Amino acid sequence: MEEEGDAKPKKAGPRQCCVCNQRRAALKRPKTLDQICRECFYRVFEEEIHQVIVENQLFKPGERIAIGASGGKDSTVLAYVLSELNRRHNYGLDLFLLSVDEGITGYRDDSLETVKRNEIQYGLPLKVVSYKDLYGWTMDEIVKMIGLKNNCTFCGVFRRQALDRGAAMLKVDKLATGHNADDIAETVLLNILRGDIARLSRCTAITTGEDGPIPRCKPFKYTYEKEIVIYPSNHTYSNSLQILNQKFTYAYFKRLDYFSTECIYSPNAYRGFAREFIKDLERLRPRAILDIIKSGEDFRISTSTKMPEQGTCERCGYISSQKWCKACVLLEGLNRGLPKLGIGRSRGLNQDNSKDVKKGNGTRSIESKQCGSLDF
């Protein structure tokens, strides 16, 4: 029998939303730690993105905007939110979905089915460009040749250029991508670890490529991944509100249709280690992600530092600081049966790119599928 003084204190009941003070809080926001209800979360989440768009003048009325659509969480939420904000605030934009088919069986073919459903759900025209059509190779074929060690290098270079080429085909003014605050913080860290001063100086910019063919912008620059989509199921939680957080994120609330499987070729990607480190920091200090982005914004590059000069690829006309762009270098290695030729520093190849690549080992000539021209 318990004595009077041994009675256990009652657990505090669920808190009210700190915005409306009427409804029960459904989640704690990772950026602000505010406890907020579902209805207010909709409004605040969308309004913050609207403010980012307005304050940074990301779009102008009448512009054609391509949304990089992979079928994943970020791009699906971006397509939905931009569609809603475009109607609500009368941006006057023509929106399009742009997808890249890397040729990864059992992954990209399934995610593209999600994008095709999004096309119907949001009423946005869809354009799909493929590695096979642009470069003559699929990622399945590339991985078969080079293995799993450096495949992300090929995919990253080809994908970036493929998006630009698809955007040029659509004749859009800008390309909007779903990179969120977590992604940008990871990129800052990666560029520091790699000593990549050139990329470090621009990786936090909300709009990039303004001196290139098609600028890119990141409306989710300050949006936490945790607010976009559901947490991984193997995460552990210490209290009931965190358990609610597991379920109640924007994609969950809106019942959005997205593809959640990770790429089968990326489990050992270098970025993954940076991502885990960022998540550990966030658990200790929720604002760590924004702090890292702010640090990246405040970096100042010494005037004595030699930066690469922007030019164009002599072979395909794409932007490059070397005679040949990275995609052309990688393609030459593949087509000559020397895939490692383009891995790491490619200066030697760029200094001697006058060789007849059609001679030699009987592999496909690079001229069969070059990078092509951006003049569509």
N, C-alpha and C positions, 0 to 999 in steps of 0.2 A: 504494500500500500504506500502510495506516494505521499510525502509530507507536503504542507502548503508551499514551503519555500522551494520545492523541487519541481514545480510545474514548469513544463517546457514552454518557451515563448511561442506564440502563434506566428506562423509564417505570414509575411506580408502578402496581401492580395495583389492581383495584377494592377499595374499602374495605368493611369489614363494617358491618352495621347497628349504630348506637351504642346501640340499645335492647336488642336480644337478644344482640348479639355473636356471632351464629351464621350468619345469612344475609347474602348480598350486598346492599349498599345499592342501592336503586332510584332514589332521588331525594334532593335536598337541600331541606329545608323552608325556604321563604322567610322565615318569621318567626324561626326559631331557628338556621338554617343547619346543623341536625343532618342527618347522612346516615342514611337509614332505609330498611329493606326494605319490601316491599309489605304483608306480613302485619301488621307493627307499625304501618305507616301507617294501615291500616284502623282498628285499635284506638285509636290515639292521636287520629286525626281525630274519630271518633265520641265518644270519651270527653271530649274538650275541649268538644264541643257539649253533651253531657250535663251537664258541670259548669257551663256557662253557664246552662243551663235551671234547674238546681237552685239555684245561688248567687243567681240573680236572681228565683227563684220565678215563672217565666214562666207555669206552668200549675198547676191544681189538679185532683185526682182528680174525675172525673165531668164535666169541662168538655167542651163541644163546640167544636172548633177547626177553622176553615176555613184551608186552606193556599192562598194566592194562587198559582195554577198557570197559567203562560203556555206551558208546553211547553219553555221554555228551560232552560239549564244549572242556574241557581241554584234555581229552583223545583222542578225535577225531582229534584235531589239532596236538597233540603229534604224533599220528600214521602217519598222513600225513607228518609232518615235518621230522620225523625220516626216513621215507621211502625216501623222497627227498634227505636228506643229506647223507643217506647211499649210494645212487646211485651217487650223485654228487661228494662226497669226497672219495668214495671207502673205506668205513669203513670195508667192508667185513663181515657184520653181517647177521645172519639169524633171521629175525623178525617174531614174532607171536603175535596175539591178544589173550588176556586172559580175559574172562568175568566171573562175578559171578552173578548167578541168585538167588537172596534172596527170591524169591517167594512173590512178592508184586504185586497183581493183579491191572492192570490199570496203572502201572508205569514201573516196570522192564520188564514185557513182551513186552511192547511197545518199550522201549529203546533197548532191545536186537534185535529187528527187524532192528534198525538203525545200530547196530554193524554188523549184517549179511550183510547189504548193504555195509558197510565199507570193509568187508572182500573181496567182489567182486571188489569194487572201487580201493582198494590199492593193491590187489593181495597178501594179507597176510592170512595165515592159522589161523583159529579161534578155540579156545578151550573154552567151557563153563562148569563151575562147579556149582553145586547148593547146597544150604543149605539142601534141602530135601534129597539129596543123601549122603551128608557128615554128617549131624547131625540128620536127621529124622524129622526136623521141617522146616516149611516155616515161613517167617516173619509175614505173615497174621495170621498163627496159634499162633505165639508167642504173637502178639499184642492182639489177642482175649483173651489170658490168662492173660496178665499182664497189658493191657491198654496202653495208649500213653505216660505215664510219663517216663519210663526208657527203652523204646524200642531201643533207639539209642545205649545204652550200649551193649545190646545183638548183635545188627547188626554190630557195630564197631569191637567187639572182633571176631565174627564169620567171618566177611568179611576179616579181616587181615589174619587170619589163612587159610581161603579158597583160597586166592590168593597164599599163600605159597604152599599149596597142589596142586593147579592147575599148578603152576610153576614147581613143582617137577614132576608132570605127564608129562609135556612137556620136562623135562630134560634140562631146560635152565640154563644159567650161571648167569643171572641177571634179575631183574624185574624193568622195567622203569615205573614210575607213573607220572601222569599229575599234580602233586601238583605245584601250581604257587607261586609267591612271596606273594600274598595276603594270601594264605592258610598258608604259613610258618609263616608270621607275626601274624596271628590269633593264631596259635599253641603256639608261644612264649608267647603271652599274656595269653592264657588259662592256660599254665603250671605255670606261675607266680601267677595267681589268685588261682589256686588249690594248690600251694606250692609243685608241683611235681618236685623236684630237679633232680631226675634221668632222666626224659624225657626232662627237660629243658636243661640238659647238652648235649643232642644229637639231639634235634629236628631241629637244623639249619644245621646239617651235610648234604652235598649233596649226600653222599652215606652212608647208614646205614645197619646194619645187617651183616657186614662182618665176624663176628664171629658166625653167624647163618647159617641155611641151604642154604639160597639164598639171596644175597645182593640186596638191592633196591637202585635205584638212581633217582634223580629228575632233569632232564635237564631243566625244567622251573623254577628253583629256583629263578632266578632274573627277570623273565618275569611277567609283570603286567597283571592282569586279564582283564583290560580294553583294552589291545592290542590283546587279544586272541579272544574275542567274543563281540557281540553287548550288549549295556547297556540295563537294564530293561526299558520297554516302559513308565513307570510312572515317570521316572526321569525328572527333569526340567533343562533347559539349558539357559544360559544368553547371548550367542552370536552365530553367524552363524557357527564359526569354531567348537564350542562344539556340534552343531547340526550335523555337518559333522562327528564328532567323534562318534556320536550315531550310525551311519551307517558303517563307514569305519574302521573296525577292521579286523584282519587277516581272521577269519572265514567268515566274510561277503565278503571281497575281493575275496577269493578263492571259494566262493559259496559251502562251505563244508556242508556235510549232517550230522547234529547232532541233538540230542534230548534235548530239552530245559526245560522240565517240572521238577519242584522240587519234591523230594520224598514226598509222601502224608503223611508220618509218621514223618516228621522232622520239622514242622513249629515252634515248641517250643524248638528246640534243643539249648543247652547252647551255642554252637559255634555261633549260629545266632546273639546273643547279642554282642559277640566279633567282629563279622564281621561288624555289623553296626557301632561300635565304631571305627574300623579301617577306614571305609569309611569316617566317619566324620573327622578323623585326616587327611586323604588324601586330602580332600577338602581344608583344611587349609594349609597343607604343602604336596605337591605332593610326596616328597621324604620320607615321614614318613614311608612308608612300608619298604623301604630298610634300613632306620635308625633302625627300630625295629629288622630286621634280623641281622644287624651288632651288635646291643646290645646283642642279643642272642648269637652270635658267640663269643663275648668278655666276657661273663660270666665266672667266675672262681669259681669252687666249692671248698670250704674249705677242706683241707686234713683231718680235724677232722670229716667231715660229713660222716655218715655211709651210704654207697650205697648198694642197693640190689645186691646179688650175683647171677650171671646167672647160671642156671642149666637146667635140663630137667624135664618135667612132668612125674611122675611115671606111669601115666595111659596111655598117648598117645605118649610120647617121644618128644612133642613139647617143644620149649624153654620156660622156666618159672623160676621165682625167688622163687616160692613156690613149695610144693610137687605136687600140681595139677596146671595145667595152668588155666587161667581164663575161657577158653572155656569149659573145663571139669567141672569146678565149676558151671558155668551157666547151662550146660546141666543137671547136677545132679539135680539142683533146678527145672528145667522144668519137668524132667522125674519123679520126686517125687511129682509133683504138688505143689512145694514150690518155685515159680519163684523168690521170693525176697531173697532166700538163697544166691544167687551169687551177689547181689547188694551191693556195698560198700566194706567194708573190708571182705575178705574171709579167714582170718587167722585161725579162729576157725574151719572151715571146713577142712582146710588143715592139721590141727594138729590132726584131728580125721577122716581120710578118709578111715578107714578100715571097715566101716559099710557095711553090705550087702544091697546094694541099691535096690536089687530085692524084698525085703520084703516090706509089707506095703499096700499102698492105691490102688493097682491095676493099677497104671499108668504105662506107658511104662518104661521098664528097660533101664538104661543108656547103658547096653551092647548091646541093639538092634542097637544103632547108637552111637558109641563112636566117639571121634575125629579121631581115626584111627592112623596109623603110617605114618611117612614121607617117609618110604622106599617103593617106588612104583616099 
